């Protein structure tokens, strides 16, 4: 989890997507997250975290529903939402945290 601490400590917004491969709602989010990553460019990051491979982290962050999306900035969680989101909404939310 030390890598996780380094990742979320960055001074740009980090959008985390907690997902599993066998969840339809998570699959719907894949192209949405590609659009978000393209829109924010180097002003932020989009990181996908497979819950099946990172169960300890998901439990530590109390991820219950999938997909769960979180935005961290400067080591603090600044936004969290479970369920599908559209790209325009996510881009707008992330832009609020870009300096």
C-alpha positions as CSV (number, residue, x, y, z in Angstrom):
1,X,0.0,0.0,0.0
2,X,3.0,2.3,0.1
3,X,2.7,2.8,-3.7
4,X,-0.9,3.8,-3.1
5,X,0.2,6.5,-0.6
6,X,2.6,7.9,-3.1
7,X,0.0,7.9,-5.8
8,X,-2.7,9.7,-3.9
9,X,-0.2,12.1,-2.4
10,X,0.3,13.8,-5.8
11,X,-0.8,17.4,-6.1
12,X,-3.1,16.7,-9.1
13,X,-6.5,15.1,-8.8
14,X,-6.3,11.3,-9.0
15,X,-9.6,9.5,-10.1
16,X,-9.6,6.0,-8.8
17,X,-12.0,3.4,-10.4
18,X,-12.6,0.3,-8.3
19,X,-13.9,-2.4,-10.5
20,X,-14.1,-6.1,-11.3
21,X,-14.0,-7.7,-14.8
22,X,-17.3,-9.6,-14.3
23,X,-19.5,-6.6,-13.4
24,X,-21.6,-5.1,-16.2
25,X,-21.7,-1.6,-14.6
26,X,-17.9,-1.6,-14.4
27,X,-17.6,-2.6,-18.0
28,X,-19.8,0.4,-19.0
29,X,-17.4,2.7,-17.2
30,X,-14.3,1.7,-19.3
31,X,-14.9,3.9,-22.3
32,X,-16.2,6.7,-20.0
33,X,-12.9,6.7,-18.1
34,X,-10.9,6.7,-21.3
35,X,-12.8,9.9,-22.3
36,X,-12.1,11.4,-18.9
37,X,-8.4,10.6,-19.1
38,X,-8.2,12.1,-22.6
39,X,-10.0,15.3,-21.5
40,X,-7.9,16.0,-18.4
41,X,-4.6,15.0,-20.0
42,X,-1.6,15.6,-17.7
43,X,-3.6,17.8,-15.3
44,X,-4.8,14.6,-13.4
45,X,-4.7,10.8,-13.5
46,X,-7.3,8.1,-14.0
47,X,-6.3,4.8,-12.2
48,X,-8.3,1.6,-12.5
49,X,-8.0,-0.7,-9.5
50,X,-9.2,-4.3,-9.9
51,X,-10.8,-5.2,-6.6
52,X,-10.2,-9.0,-7.2
53,X,-6.4,-8.3,-7.3
54,X,-6.4,-5.5,-4.6
55,X,-8.9,-6.8,-2.1
56,X,-6.9,-5.5,1.0
57,X,-7.0,-2.0,-0.4
58,X,-10.7,-2.2,-1.3
59,X,-11.5,-3.4,2.2
60,X,-9.4,-0.7,3.8
61,X,-11.3,2.0,1.8
62,X,-14.7,0.2,2.5
63,X,-15.5,-0.3,-1.1
64,X,-18.8,-2.2,-1.1
65,X,-20.6,-1.4,-4.4
66,X,-19.0,-1.4,-7.8
67,X,-18.0,0.6,-9.6
68,X,-16.8,2.9,-6.8
69,X,-15.1,6.1,-7.9
70,X,-12.9,8.3,-5.7
71,X,-10.9,11.4,-6.3
72,X,-7.8,12.1,-4.2
73,X,-5.7,15.2,-4.1
74,X,-2.7,15.9,-1.9
75,X,-3.3,12.7,0.0
76,X,-6.9,13.4,0.9
77,X,-10.1,12.0,-0.5
78,X,-12.1,14.9,-1.9
79,X,-14.9,13.1,-3.7
80,X,-16.5,9.6,-3.7
81,X,-19.4,8.0,-5.5
82,X,-20.6,4.5,-6.2
83,X,-22.3,3.5,-9.4
84,X,-22.1,4.6,-13.0
85,X,-21.3,8.1,-14.0
86,X,-21.1,9.8,-17.4
87,X,-17.9,11.4,-18.7
88,X,-19.1,15.0,-18.7
89,X,-20.1,14.8,-15.0
90,X,-16.7,13.3,-14.1
91,X,-14.8,15.8,-16.1
92,X,-16.6,18.6,-14.5
93,X,-16.0,17.3,-11.0
94,X,-12.3,16.7,-11.7
95,X,-11.9,20.2,-13.1
96,X,-13.1,21.6,-9.8
97,X,-9.9,20.1,-8.2
98,X,-7.4,21.2,-10.9
99,X,-5.3,24.2,-9.8
